């Protein structure tokens, strides 16, 4: 039996975009033992019907280079004991990911030759930096050439790149089987009344739509529909949610930091729509089947637009420096974060209404 290692992505959005890769890997090797290597914070997001085992990397005691490689060596030793491995594939382009696969002593090691890590990959591939190449496609292209799907990965869910309401293309899948893929976490039950979801958080300032804009959107939605918004996010996002609740009493509820990301799937599946920054939750919402309106700042949606069975619309303000794809804005005031500040809440609401074909009360 063939044994395969996959170093999974480190971030929520990237892990979701890797689903087509894991799907096609399993179909290429239906009888193989596939083990996914991941960091702790994406453990619950591993696709359990596509992989047989999940190996969670230990957390370093200190944030030092020495401690990180010490932990990696401990992990490599454990992987060697579970081997031998016939094939190992690194989805992240990090030096440490390639080093780990090399130390695991996998026979064939695939990944992109970037940042000097080609010495650890005996099946290294050249990186394609085209701005039109989606990250999900980059992951799938790591499969051996004869095993790659013939159709573009943007068609995986049966929708064309523009994610139209009436797709003419039949994809590999129509929906994501959440109960089969994400195990061990009880879902949050959605309310019986109509609601919508907003996720205003993001670790990067260049991806956070101003709170004043979210607040204006809350007012517009409630005035025209009566729907109460549910603010979701991590514990770090609680101050954002509390601010929105204070400014909009009775129009929005704080549900940040209450559950694992995977527990949100029923909320996403049953919501009227979801509004998010270009963050990991945008990808989770889309794969769960929600209609998603992404307010996009520094990111380039050609590379990272959510792909899923849920329809996705992306709002951008293409100022001169966009898309810079940086986590911080380096433009001087008053140009700072104009890619986000220039996105008007009234226009976003109108775009949602057009996409959902909503009427008013």
Buried (B, 14 or more C-beta within 10 A) or exposed (E): EEBBBBBBBBBBBBBBBBBBBBBBBBEBBEEBBBBBBBBEBBBBBBBBBBBBEBBBBEEBEEEEEEEBBBBBEEBBEBBBEBBEBBBBBBBBBBEBBBBBBBBBBBEBBBBBBBEEBBEBBEBBBEBEEEEEBBBBBBBBBBBEEEEBBEEBBBBBBBBEBEBEEEBEBEBBBEBBEBEEBBEEBEBBEBEEEEBBBBBBBBEBBBBBBBBEBBBBBBBBBBEBBEBBBBBBBBEEBBEBBEBBBEBBEEBBBBBBEEBBBBBBBBBBBBBBBBBBBBBBBBBBBBBBBBBBBBBBBBBBBBBBBBBBBBBBBBBBBEBEBBBBBBEEBEBEEEBBBBBBBEBBBEEBBEBBBEBBEBEEE
